[in-house]
Amino acid sequence: MAHDVHIIGGGLAGSEAAWQLARRGVKVRLSEMRGGGGETPAHQTDGLAELVCSNSFRSDDHEHNAVGLLHHEMRGLDSLIMRAGEVARVPAGSAMAVDRDVFSREVQAMLEAHPNVEIVREKVDALPDGGLTIVATGPLTAASLAESIGRATGSESLAFFDAIAPIVHRDSIDMSICWMAARWDRGSSLGDGKDYINCPMDKEQYLAFHQGLLDGEKTEFKEWEANTPYFEGCMPVEVMAERGVDTLRYGPMKPVGLDNPHWATAAHPSGRWPYAVVQLRQDNKLGTLWNMVGFQTKLKHAEQVRLFRTIPGLENAEFARLGGLHRNTFLNSPTLLDRQLRLKRAPHIRFAGQITGCEGYVESSAVGLLAGLMAVAELAGLEWTAPPRTSAMGALLAHITGDAEADSYQPMNVNFGLFPPLPEVKKKQRKEAYTERAKADFGAWLAASEVVPA
Ligand SMILES: Cc1cc2nc3c(=O)[nH]c(=O)nc-3n(C[C@H](O)[C@H](O)[C@H](O)COP(=O)(O)OP(=O)(O)OC[C@H]3O[C@@H](n4cnc5c(N)ncnc54)[C@H](O)[C@@H]3O)c2cc1C
């Protein structure tokens, strides 16, 4: 079958993109390497949209939760992933969990039954030179294609362990304990130069924290991850702690040049250096999310929450993302892709799914859905208008395509920290306020869109 769009990768994003295109009359070739001689270290079957780990799409609460809101918006766009998810749904409280086999079978059956979709079991080794293409090959993209993407983007290597450090919601940090400053007052020329949030520790607090890192329960590497090298500068914080009691005080917790104004005295009017400092760096342009610098970690998630809340100023920290290390292939999308997910250097190629730097089944599917709609608009010569920035889809897309800080870009789940803030609303009512605003704005976008009706 002659095709209009070539989708590479029949995972969550590729399957969703294929569905969105096909039901708008676009002919799609969907290339999936599993079942055609290719395999990944995590997939177990040849089924499309296989869930490689948990069977959960997380919260389905669209009134208080950003991922629940994303479900809601995707349902509004007749998402294949959400449809198949309903068919395969199993009881899981307020979360949406699925029977993974039923789910994958359903996705595959829907696509196989569609006359506009041709599923081809083949491994694609290089980016095509021409023709509208959507690359949705995921975190475990085959090495040959990853090399081709690396050449096209100028990135030396795309496969490495994520240096994932925890990210904290700004409004959960206690600024009566922390303070804003750059070391030796040498901040960037952006803003007022006080670039970092600094959390001070005295000696006793530091020693207890160091011991906590040594004692904390860690996640073990999977066997297949053992051959992937650590990304430069991505040493887990607990591994550094094992090297000696002071290693962190000479590394990410270095206190020099950081006068704590909360400790100011007549003799030291600008304050004193703490014994150790945890620094947080702004992670998004809105300034709502802050990254714990150098705190990439393999500590178990519950352990991270417990231990990191012992850091002065972070006692009530809410985490937008916890730390972790695993192999992941993804692009520095804010610099490489345009606002329509197209490779700036080769705009016939669009990327979708986790390879763009979103994280999670639902987010990857949502970005696949958007890539499909964008390709529909491009083929039909229609102007593309992105979903509003205040919606879950719009916030995620904006983050990937330019709003995230490119230097520290790491895979990201959808969360309210990506949304334009609502400081005038009381904190307790913010989640409802975000979702209400999102629903109103998203609804208006849907009603006005020329691309969406199928
Ligand atoms: C070990 C591991 C555990 C994870 N656990 C979770 C979890 O519990 N919850 C969660 O929400 N997310 C989890 N994720 C993230 C999850 O994988 C993604 O969120 C989601 O699957 C990404 O969707 P995708 O469509 O971008 O990629 P995928 O679903 O991985 O799909 C990519 C597809 O492309 C195919 N492919 C790759 N290269 C080629 C090629 N060259 N030619 C043709 N086909 C190719 C692959 O076979 C695959 O089918 C995990 C990831 C990993 C690696």
The ligand as a Gaussian input file, in Angstrom:
#p B3LYP/6-31G(d) Opt

LIG

0 1
 C       12.794000      -0.758000      31.670000
 C       11.726000       0.261000      31.516000
 C       10.669000       0.308000      32.411000
 C        9.646000       1.275000      32.263000
 N        8.613000       1.268000      33.153000
 C        7.585000       2.154000      32.987000
 C        6.451000       2.139000      33.862000
 O        6.371000       1.332000      34.753000
 N        5.463000       3.052000      33.653000
 C        5.520000       3.963000      32.648000
 O        4.572000       4.750000      32.513000
 N        6.576000       3.991000      31.809000
 C        7.613000       3.109000      31.953000
 N        8.702000       3.135000      31.117000
 C        8.722000       4.106000      30.082000
 C        7.950000       3.490000      28.916000
 O        8.773000       2.616000      28.208000
 C        7.521000       4.537000      28.004000
 O        6.820000       5.494000      28.727000
 C        6.654000       4.122000      26.843000
 O        6.675000       2.768000      26.536000
 C        7.212000       4.913000      25.727000
 O        6.383000       4.777000      24.622000
 P        7.041000       4.920000      23.207000
 O        5.985000       4.627000      22.231000
 O        7.773000       6.192000      23.119000
 O        8.135000       3.751000      23.182000
 P        7.871000       2.177000      23.221000
 O        6.596000       1.855000      23.837000
 O        9.114000       1.573000      23.789000
 O        7.767000       1.811000      21.685000
 C        8.840000       1.925000      20.812000
 C        8.715000       0.828000      19.776000
 O        9.678000       1.038000      18.745000
 C       10.212000      -0.212000      18.355000
 N       11.520000       0.075000      17.728000
 C       12.647000       0.530000      18.311000
 N       13.615000       0.728000      17.374000
 C       13.066000       0.404000      16.178000
 C       13.557000       0.411000      14.827000
 N       14.800000       0.794000      14.556000
 N       12.743000      -0.006000      13.836000
 C       11.457000      -0.408000      14.099000
 N       10.941000      -0.437000      15.365000
 C       11.735000      -0.019000      16.386000
 C       10.265000      -0.986000      19.651000
 O       10.278000      -2.377000      19.410000
 C        8.989000      -0.543000      20.340000
 O        7.899000      -1.364000      20.031000
 C        9.722000       2.195000      31.224000
 C       10.786000       2.143000      30.317000
 C       11.777000       1.207000      30.455000
 C       12.886000       1.166000      29.454000

